[in-house]
Amino acid sequence: MIKANNIYKSFGNVDVLKGVDLTINKGEVACIVGASGAGKSTLLQIMGTLEKADKGNISINNQDISKLNQKNLAAFRNKEIGFVFQFHHLLPEFTALENICIPAYIAGVSKKDATEKATQLLDYLNLTERKDHKPSMLSGGEQQRIAVARALINNPAIILADEPSGNLDSQSAKELHELFFNLRDKTGQTFVIVTHNPQLAEMADKTFTMKDGVIV
C-alpha cells in the first residue's frame, strides 16, 4: 500500500530525513516511534503528500505520487488519504456534523449524500447525540473522534495520524486506539500512526523506530 524509497528531506541547513526506506502493506496498522526531532512527522507529511521529498520517491497504492501535478495531487490526497492530527483542527463555527462533511464537499459530494455518510459515521462512533454540537461543547475525546470521522468520510485507503492521542487522557486514548483497530478490521484500511504511546506501538502490526532521520 505504501512504499518509501530513499527519502531525503532538508529544511535550510538541517537534514531531517537521510535516506528512509519502508514498506507498509494493505490493512496494516503501522506505528512510527522515536524521539522528538527524529523526523517522524516530516516522513508522515511526505507520505500524505503535504510535503515533497528532496530526493527519493513514495508510491501509494501502486501510484508514484512524485509524478502527479499539484491539481491531481490534491485530488489524490482528498480521495485516498485521511488525516488525524494531535490537535483535532475542527472548525469552531461549524457543528460536529458539518465538520465531518467538509472533505466530502471538497470532493464534490452532494450535501444530501455527505450528510447521510456523516450521520452513519456519527452513529458508528456513538456520537449521534452530539451531531449539532460545536467543538467547544465536546470533550477532548469526542473532538478527536469527530476528527477521525472527518478523516473517514471519503472512504480513504489510508489514514495517517500524527500523535492522535497526545492530548487525550489515558481512557480516551485507549478508546481511540481501539477504534483504529476496529476500523481496520471492519474496512481493511491501512493506518500509519506517529506516536509516543508505548501501548499503541505494542498493539501495532508493524513498528518503525526512527533516530536522527533514518529508520533503525
Beta strands, then each sheet from edge to edge (+ up, - down):
strand 1: 2-11
strand 2: 14-24
strand 3: 29-33
strand 4: 55-60
strand 5: 63-64
strand 6: 81-84
strand 7: 158-162
strand 8: 190-194
strand 9: 206-211
strand 10: 214-215
sheet 1: 2+ 1- 4+ 5-
sheet 2: 6+ 7+ 8+ 3+ 9+ 10-
end
